[in-house]
Amino acid sequence: MVANEFLPNWASAPGDTITDILKERNITEAEFAQKIGYSPQDVTNLLQGRATITLATARQLEHVLGASVEFWMSRDFQYRRDISRLQAINEEWLDEIPVGDMIRFGWLNHVPRPSEEVTACLKFFDVLSIRAWREKYADLLQSVAFRTSSSFDSNPGAVATWLRQGEIKAAEVECSAWNPERFRSSLATIRPLTYIKEPARFLPDLIRLCSANGAAVVIVRSPTSCRASGATRFLSKDKALLLLSFRYLSNDQFWFTFFHEAGHLILHDKNCLFLEDTEPLFNIQEEEANQFAEDVLIPAGSKTTFIHLRADYRQVIRFALQIGIAPGIVVGQLQHKGILGQNQLNPLKRRYKWGD
């Protein structure tokens, strides 16, 4: 490749040049077919780039339209080279995004031919080209606050796909204008929802209470190579996205992630994307969000009792009833603090199934 060589993200067939000449000279396609000795279908194939310009064809074009044989041969060669290069770019991009999961999850409409996958995926992301996609989502993922987890480097395409589906679903959620004070106050009403076992029963109330204060809560399963459990960003100054994946499928993880993300929305910069995955992020903003979630779940007046709890089912259940949250969440917090081992009291956690 030559330095500074112009490499467009499109390919122009020799037929485009032929069409321009025909228009300039007021020659119809039928007249051109007669002059060049081609059938109407052969001319259509030539104009649309489906037919390769052979040496014989180049001589006919020189005779009928002008320009040299070398020009027409070079024009066709450049077009074929651009098509090959763009095909390689398309295939590389499709390898970056989880097309199979997108189709399986119903995020993409049925794609009858593999050649149409790029167009369908660009439409999903609401961009005109792969270059535009890279510009849009590179900026988005680079805005992840203090990102240190390897998941962002391993497959940003999968992360971008999950975030985009979250945006699409958030557009369907009608929200009042963002009000951080009212949103914070609503968490006291949301907290008792942790008692409800089935997501199908508590999610409508959770979504309603948050949307009333400007936050669109969206549940989107994470595709392959996207280990995200939650994310927050502001879609506009008046609408926040709180995106959850149900990745861990247990009530302690789900609810801690929700309140952690709520903490980001209340405490931190509206211009940042906060994204959590399986590896803990150690920075001041993540620590603040963790502390916010813990303070919502375990009231200040109960923390002394909390840290003295042991691996006793009745003791943990009694404490959970006293402070008004599900016992499994108490177990999760005790495990997080190292008070309980990761294998202790897990039957108290509520396990979800995707689609519950």
Secondary structure as UniProt FT lines:
FT   TURN            3..4
FT   HELIX           14..24
FT   TURN            25..26
FT   HELIX           29..36
FT   HELIX           40..47
FT   TURN            48..49
FT   HELIX           55..65
FT   HELIX           69..96
FT   TURN            97..98
FT   HELIX           99..104
FT   TURN            105..106
FT   HELIX           114..116
FT   HELIX           117..125
FT   HELIX           130..142
FT   TURN            145..146
FT   HELIX           151..154
FT   HELIX           156..170
FT   TURN            171..172
FT   HELIX           180..190
FT   HELIX           191..195
FT   HELIX           199..211
FT   TURN            212..214
FT   STRAND          215..219
FT   TURN            224..225
FT   STRAND          230..236
FT   TURN            237..238
FT   STRAND          239..244
FT   HELIX           251..267
FT   TURN            270..271
FT   STRAND          273..276
FT   HELIX           284..297
FT   HELIX           300..302
FT   HELIX           303..307
FT   HELIX           313..323
FT   HELIX           327..337
FT   TURN            342..343
FT   HELIX           346..348
FT   TURN            354..355
//
